[in-house]
Amino acid sequence: MTSPLFQPITLGGLTFPNRIAVAPMCQYSAEDGSASDWHLHHWMNLAMSGAGMVTVEMTDVERRGRISHGCLGLYSDDNEAAAKRTLDAARRVAAPGTRFGTQLAHAGRKASCQRPWEGGGPLKPDQDPWPIVSASAVAYDAGWQVPHALEEEEVLKVIEHFADAAKRAERAGFDFIELHAAHGYLIFQFLSPLSNQRTDRWGGSLENRMRFAVEIAKAVRKAVPNLMLGARLSVKEWVDGGFEVEDAIEVAKALKAEGVAYLCCSSGGNSPLQQLPAGPGYQVHLAEAVRTGAGIPTRAVGLIDDPKQAEAIVADGRADMVALARAFLADPRWGWRAAATFGEQIRPAPQLARSVTTMQHWMKSAG
Ligand SMILES: Cc1cc2nc3c(=O)[nH]c(=O)nc-3n(C[C@H](O)[C@H](O)[C@H](O)COP(=O)(O)O)c2cc1C
């Protein structure tokens, strides 16, 4: 019998061979938004991971929307060509049926920052910083740049950038798009009553605060009707007075009505004051709440790293898929590890075929 983790799933018309996803992970290694040799190595590695869904990193729809100088983008012809070249290479080594998606984003008030290994704070005057934007002129933290509050016309322009980047993603060959509405980046800055203090149609009520997300989903769907569209949302902000699970359920319903086929349920990232109780599977209950409350397929994420833990989440109907980030960095063959645990077939590139018995032996020894 096929393990629930290895049952195929179809989302928005796109079939994935199993329920395992590589979560998006910024590599901060792009050159003016273009994928580099690092990405070639990284995407090819993930392609051979055994995950049916590979969501490559946060990819910014305009230059000023990058977190750092090293962030990936899809705002130029060069970006598009580099993404296509890298993706073509990854596909050549991927396990059959592996699907690749890009996570379209705008960092908003969390842009113009150092790479994490350079400190991660706002770029200093001698580090080529740039002016940043947000829903309101509210800085992320003390000492951070105060963003320019986008005017109506500018909001519409950013929505257009999402649609344009989606077209580039399609031309580059991605199978699906994930909108990044999590972790305190621009879409979430509009969603949260703490970072959105607008009094126009983009702020105030939840309906107004979610308008930006909904309009982006609508514009992207229209731009690329043949690509599956999903989203990642911070379901809870973990700050008093912030965005809450019940808000997320309403947002999920609205996105679903726009054709969003799944929601990856993450949390936090919009405030240094957050009280986030990280621990094994600490966000699974959020995926479960949204799945039940909005009737949308969900992907659980956050400290899921053991195959049996992952399997139980899917088998118990708490989420439709699981996404892992750090586990795939630590073990880029984690999907094989899960397959060996449940006696499922491992489908490696032929050059790697002789290592399959090694993985099976390891997992047998581990019990
Ligand atoms: C190196 C690194 C880069 C990340 N970049 C992104 C990103 O681009 N987009 C995103 O939504 N989350 C990003 N995250 C968060 C992960 O996708 C994931 O939600 C988080 O690490 C928790 O999952 P884990 O416990 O399996 O690592 C990143 C995490 C790591 C470790």
The ligand as a Tripos MOL2 file, in Angstrom:
@<TRIPOS>MOLECULE
LIG
   31    33     1     0     0
SMALL
NO_CHARGES

@<TRIPOS>ATOM
      1 C1         17.9950   29.6410    4.3160 C.3       1 LIG1
      2 C2         16.5280   29.9160    4.4200 C.ar      1 LIG1
      3 C3         15.9210   30.7480    3.4930 C.ar      1 LIG1
      4 C4         14.5440   30.9740    3.5460 C.ar      1 LIG1
      5 N1         13.9510   31.7280    2.5650 N.ar      1 LIG1
      6 C5         12.6080   31.7600    2.4780 C.ar      1 LIG1
      7 C6         11.9720   32.2980    1.3280 C.ar      1 LIG1
      8 O1         12.6060   32.6780    0.3460 O.2       1 LIG1
      9 N2         10.6060   32.3470    1.3330 N.ar      1 LIG1
     10 C7          9.8610   31.8700    2.3830 C.ar      1 LIG1
     11 O2          8.6310   31.9380    2.3470 O.2       1 LIG1
     12 N3         10.4470   31.3280    3.4700 N.ar      1 LIG1
     13 C8         11.7910   31.2330    3.5180 C.ar      1 LIG1
     14 N4         12.3830   30.5810    4.5590 N.ar      1 LIG1
     15 C9         11.5370   29.9150    5.5460 C.3       1 LIG1
     16 C10        11.3330   28.4440    5.1640 C.3       1 LIG1
     17 O3         10.6930   28.2920    3.9170 O.3       1 LIG1
     18 C11        10.5370   27.6880    6.2270 C.3       1 LIG1
     19 O4          9.2420   28.2010    6.3010 O.3       1 LIG1
     20 C12        11.1830   27.7490    7.6080 C.3       1 LIG1
     21 O5         12.5920   27.5690    7.5170 O.3       1 LIG1
     22 C13        10.6140   26.6820    8.5510 C.3       1 LIG1
     23 O6         10.7590   25.4040    7.9670 O.3       1 LIG1
     24 P1         11.9300   24.3700    8.4240 P.3       1 LIG1
     25 O7         11.7740   24.1840    9.9140 O.co2     1 LIG1
     26 O8         11.6230   23.1200    7.6390 O.co2     1 LIG1
     27 O9         13.2480   24.9780    8.0750 O.co2     1 LIG1
     28 C14        13.7620   30.3810    4.5590 C.ar      1 LIG1
     29 C15        14.3850   29.5650    5.4990 C.ar      1 LIG1
     30 C16        15.7350   29.3080    5.4190 C.ar      1 LIG1
     31 C17        16.3600   28.3730    6.4210 C.3       1 LIG1
@<TRIPOS>BOND
     1     1     2 1
     2     2     3 ar
     3     2    30 ar
     4     3     4 ar
     5     4     5 ar
     6     4    28 ar
     7     5     6 ar
     8     6     7 ar
     9     6    13 1
    10     7     8 2
    11     7     9 ar
    12     9    10 ar
    13    10    11 2
    14    10    12 ar
    15    12    13 ar
    16    13    14 ar
    17    14    15 1
    18    14    28 ar
    19    15    16 1
    20    16    17 1
    21    16    18 1
    22    18    19 1
    23    18    20 1
    24    20    21 1
    25    20    22 1
    26    22    23 1
    27    23    24 1
    28    24    25 2
    29    24    26 1
    30    24    27 1
    31    28    29 ar
    32    29    30 ar
    33    30    31 1
@<TRIPOS>SUBSTRUCTURE
     1 LIG1         1 GROUP 0 **** ****
